[in-house]
Amino acid sequence: MSKTRLIQSYTLGPIVRINPHEIHIIDPEFIDELYVGGLKRRDKYKWIARMLTGNTSLAGTMPHDLHKMRRASLNSYFSEASVKRLEPMIKDITSKLLKRLDSASTSREVLTMRMVYKAVTSDVINAYAFGKPKNEIDMPDFNAPYQLGMEKLNDVIYILMQFGWLFPLLDMLPNSIASWTVPSLVVHRKAKKEWAVQIDNIRETQDEKVDSEDNVFHGLLNSPILSSADKTTERLTVEAFVLVGAGLETTATTLMILTYHLLANPTILRKLKAELQAAIPDASTLPTFKQVESLPYLTAIVQEGLRMHSGASTRQQRIAPDEDLIYTDPATAKKWIIPAGTPVSMTPTLLQYLPEHFPDPNTFRPERWIENPRLDRYLLTFSKGSRICLGMNLAYQEMYFVLAAVFRKYGLFVEGEGRGGPALRLYDTVRERDIDMVAELAIPCPEVGSEGLRITVMG
């Protein structure tokens, strides 16, 4: 079902009880009421928490107060100031990306950009979380078997959410049986073991003088905020699963989507390249964060990509435990009183395609963000309020920096035109099949069997 048909299906109005327990609202004016910060408490619904490893990880923590405490132990690592200190590391990984693109121009290799960008974002989040990258950008296959195995978990995510007892049961199965029932579990188990080893290694050196700002898990193990129960290897391994998974999957997918739209829209790419050339005169050197983070057209491009392809496409539920919520239907002025303790949800993918706020929503048009800078109040990609995405600042810096570096150097290859320097060319990529959301498996997914964006590099 297309997004347009989903929106049209709301014939009963903007507020609908979608199951015996949960109310769904499709009205962006209600965002700031549901997703609040400050002193108002918001719990997470257990149904979505199951997808995020239950009450163990920060993202899956249900009670407001426990979430607030756990988040306080991580906030400083993902502040704007902390993320800017990662510039040398992100520069190094981006430099390796450009070298791989250069190499592909010689070999005429067809690059699956989903895997290329996942290698980049995986190296960034692993380096920051554990103190060393996995060096996936250096691997000939970009560690694709691992990434494909982890992707397959999305195929069963909603089954595991509906039946909370199923994942613990499957997790007890030996690999020989697990590989037959849910093959991706074997990949997941291997990753968990690797994370546990890294966490234990960090634990053994936690008393040494280490700059914990360069290592998230060293900081967590030394946190005065967390209890000893929250510092166990078992819990921190679950935290690693969510932190690493979210840190690489969503940002890499958005980078892929943005790369497609730039290559598919030459006029937009030309405007971006003009802005980048003015800001970064020397194409042979990597930019700095300061050079790219405030570029208006690059910012508009990133915002439009986040609007059209929200990293997490599932419903975002919140529970107000202490107060009734009041929703007023804008068309009828009817007031609805939602009792305290009721799960209420909104869906980014639906809100961000509403034509009354985003005219011609299926068209990639960055200019809308320049014409109306206030549109960001309707952007729910990173959620909002006290549970806003922890890694938002890191995601923005990666997207700004990688896009600027790639498109300052590379242009669009057009058949029949003279060579104007290094260029990228779309290869057997169809938007409706490979880019647009066809299935919703907690993240937006294309058609089954799609490899996403593929390109060739022309020297």
Protein Blocks (a to p, Z undefined) as FASTA:
>chain_A
ZZklmmmmmmnojbdcfbfkbccdddfklmmmmmcghjbccdddfklmmmnopjmbmmlp
mblklmmmmmmmmmmmmgmklmmmmmmmmmmmmmmmmmmmmmmmmnopacdfklmmmmmm
mmmmmmmmnopaehlmmpmnlommmmmmmmmmmmmmmmmmmmmmlmmmmmmpcfklmmmm
mmmlmmmmmmmmmmmmmmmmmmmmmmpccdfklomklmmmmpckbcfklmgfklmmmmmm
mmmmmmmmmmmmmmmmmmmmmmmmmmlmmmmmmmmmmmmmblkbccdfklmmmgmklmmm
mmmmmmmmcfblcdcddddfkbccddddfklopacdddehiacdddfklmmmcfklmghk
lbccfklmmmmmmlmmmpcklogajlbcfklmmmmmmmmmmmmmmmmmpccddehiaceb
jcdddehiafklmmmcfbdghiacddehiabjaddddZZ
